[in-house]
Amino acid sequence: MTQPRYRSPPRETTLTRVGLLLGVSLLRAVFWLLRRLPEDRALAFAHGVSRVLGVPLKAARRRTQQIVFTDGDTGFEALEQQHTAYLARLRLHIARLPVESPRTMGERVSFEGLEHLAAARDQHRGVLIVSGHVGTWLHVPTALAGRGFPMLFFVNPHLPGLAGMMDSMASRYGFSLAHVGADAHAAARDHFRSGGLLHVTIDATVHPERSVWLRFGQSELLVDPGPAVLALRHRVPVVRASAFHDAAGHSCVRLSPPMLVGPGTTWTRAEPLMQHWLDCLWSDVSAHPAQWWPIAYVQVRRPLAVVAKIAPPTVVSTR
């Protein structure tokens, strides 16, 4: 059955986008300070900033919490505290990315499964690396580029503050950028042909008009199937990256064994492939729910069957 396509955004979508734009602008100044303070003071400062910036989006986070996580409101305040601590660590990591060296990056980020990446590269078709916005996901392209891998990363041109920061990081670590909706597909094609690696995130769509609702745990998440279309079009091996912070705040990245897609494999259609990736991402989010960055920005809903079950019956007048 064809998935229902996006119709109209929930009321808070515009507010959360405004919050994201304002947050990026404010964080440029915050990041300047975080780069110059000692790490313990920088982390404390980032925690205070995260508490303040989190206030306008608290209602959006609560709505997503109620829909996505089974405990609903019961664990919300604990999640808020853990999420704020995570955002502080994330902002410290991101703030220092444009000034860190590959050596210090190696000390901050640990990898498991690099042998899987080597196996995927042995096929000489390029590699697609898929992840969500969990942990410090930006350590995937930057740390791999710092290790000498030819990386390409997609950036949203509608967020100029973020695009500028990514330009700085790309120059420092030696990876390439392509703008979503502009040169992305041509850049991906050329990059794959040269045996390069492309990293994409799948859980926050910038094209709602072409997105579909797919299962995400007990809920449904609006996602753009473009990454799956890209993988199938170029038939590149896919490696999934799971990023998270351990108990000490260290950034960890786990790489999965490569999967093959296209004719002759299990995965020949975009939506089932996207659903598989979302099921894997749900495992990551379930393991680290406080470390799911876009909780205030994603568009989620209860499955239509559940909505129909809990909706009050319609009363039809007989007059």
Residue pairs with C-beta under 8 A, 6 or more apart in sequence:
3 212
3 213
3 214
3 271
4 212
4 213
4 304
5 210
5 211
5 212
6 208
6 209
6 210
6 211
6 212
6 213
6 222
9 208
9 299
10 299
12 59
12 60
12 63
13 299
15 56
15 60
16 57
16 60
16 296
16 297
17 297
19 56
19 57
19 60
19 296
20 159
20 297
21 159
21 161
23 53
24 159
24 161
24 162
25 161
26 53
27 53
27 91
27 95
27 161
28 161
28 165
30 46
30 49
30 91
30 95
31 91
31 94
31 95
31 165
33 42
33 45
34 42
34 45
34 46
34 91
34 92
34 95
34 96
35 95
35 96
35 98
35 99
37 45
39 92
42 92
42 95
43 88
43 89
43 92
46 87
46 88
46 89
46 91
46 92
46 95
47 84
47 85
47 88
49 88
49 91
50 84
50 85
50 87
50 88
50 91
51 84
53 87
54 61
54 80
54 83
54 84
54 87
57 296
58 80
60 296
60 297
61 80
61 83
61 295
61 296
62 73
62 76
64 295
64 296
64 298
64 300
65 72
65 73
65 75
65 76
65 79
65 295
66 72
66 73
67 219
67 300
67 301
67 302
68 216
68 217
68 218
68 219
68 285
68 295
68 300
69 75
69 79
69 217
69 289
70 218
79 289
79 290
82 290
83 290
83 291
83 295
85 290
86 245
86 290
86 291
87 293
89 136
89 245
89 249
90 135
90 136
90 293
93 108
93 136
93 138
93 139
93 251
94 136
94 138
94 165
97 138
97 142
97 169
97 172
98 165
98 168
98 169
98 172
99 172
100 108
100 172
102 146
102 147
102 173
105 139
105 142
105 143
105 146
105 173
106 143
106 146
106 147
108 139
108 250
108 251
109 136
109 139
109 143
109 251
109 252
109 253
110 250
110 251
110 252
110 253
111 143
111 253
111 254
111 255
112 252
112 253
112 254
112 255
113 239
113 254
113 255
113 256
113 257
114 255
116 239
116 255
116 256
116 257
116 258
117 127
117 129
117 144
117 149
117 197
117 239
117 255
117 258
119 257
119 258
120 127
120 237
120 238
120 239
120 258
121 127
121 195
121 197
123 237
123 258
124 195
125 192
125 195
125 234
125 235
125 236
125 237
126 191
126 192
126 193
126 194
126 195
126 196
126 197
126 198
126 234
126 236
127 196
127 197
127 198
127 236
127 237
127 238
127 239
127 258
128 197
128 198
128 200
128 227
128 230
128 231
128 234
128 236
128 237
128 238
128 239
129 140
129 144
129 197
129 198
129 199
129 200
129 238
129 239
129 240
129 241
129 255
130 199
130 200
130 201
130 202
130 227
130 238
130 239
130 240
130 241
130 277
131 137
131 140
131 199
131 200
131 201
131 202
131 240
131 241
131 242
131 243
131 281
132 201
132 202
132 203
132 281
132 284
132 285
132 292
133 201
133 203
133 204
133 292
133 293
133 294
134 242
134 243
134 244
134 281
134 284
134 285
134 288
134 291
134 292
134 293
135 242
135 243
135 244
135 245
135 251
135 252
135 253
135 288
135 291
136 243
136 245
136 251
137 201
137 241
137 243
137 293
138 169
139 243
139 251
139 253
140 199
140 241
140 243
140 253
141 151
141 153
141 173
141 175
141 199
142 169
142 173
142 175
143 253
144 151
144 197
144 199
145 151
145 173
145 174
145 175
146 173
146 174
149 197
150 175
150 176
150 191
150 194
150 195
150 196
150 197
151 173
151 175
151 176
151 196
151 197
151 198
151 199
152 175
152 176
152 177
152 178
152 187
152 188
152 191
152 196
152 197
152 198
152 199
153 166
153 170
153 175
153 176
153 177
153 178
153 198
153 199
154 177
154 178
154 179
154 180
154 184
154 198
154 200
155 162
155 163
155 166
155 177
155 178
155 179
155 180
156 162
156 163
156 179
156 180
156 206
157 163
157 179
157 180
157 181
157 182
158 206
163 177
163 179
166 177
167 177
169 175
170 176
170 177
176 187
176 191
176 196
178 184
178 187
178 188
180 206
180 207
181 206
181 207
185 230
188 198
188 230
188 234
189 234
191 197
191 198
192 198
192 234
192 236
198 230
199 241
200 227
200 230
202 223
202 224
202 227
202 274
202 277
202 278
202 281
203 221
203 223
203 278
203 281
203 292
203 294
203 298
204 294
204 297
204 298
205 211
205 222
205 223
205 224
205 299
206 224
207 224
207 226
208 222
208 299
210 224
210 225
210 226
211 222
211 223
211 224
211 225
212 222
212 223
212 225
212 271
212 274
213 220
213 221
213 222
213 301
214 220
214 221
214 223
214 271
214 274
214 275
214 278
215 221
215 275
215 278
215 279
215 303
216 278
216 281
216 282
216 300
217 282
217 285
217 286
218 303
219 300
219 301
219 302
219 303
220 300
220 301
220 302
220 303
221 278
221 298
221 299
221 300
222 298
222 299
222 300
222 301
223 274
223 278
225 270
225 271
225 274
227 274
227 277
228 270
228 271
228 273
228 274
228 277
229 270
231 238
231 261
231 273
232 261
232 262
232 267
232 268
232 269
232 270
232 273
235 260
235 261
235 262
236 261
237 258
237 259
237 260
237 261
238 258
238 259
238 260
238 261
239 255
239 256
239 257
239 258
239 259
240 255
240 256
240 259
240 277
240 280
241 253
241 254
241 255
241 256
242 253
242 254
242 256
242 284
243 251
243 252
243 253
243 254
244 252
244 284
244 287
244 288
244 291
245 251
245 252
245 288
245 291
246 252
256 280
259 267
260 267
261 267
261 268
261 273
262 268
267 273
267 276
285 292
301 307
302 310
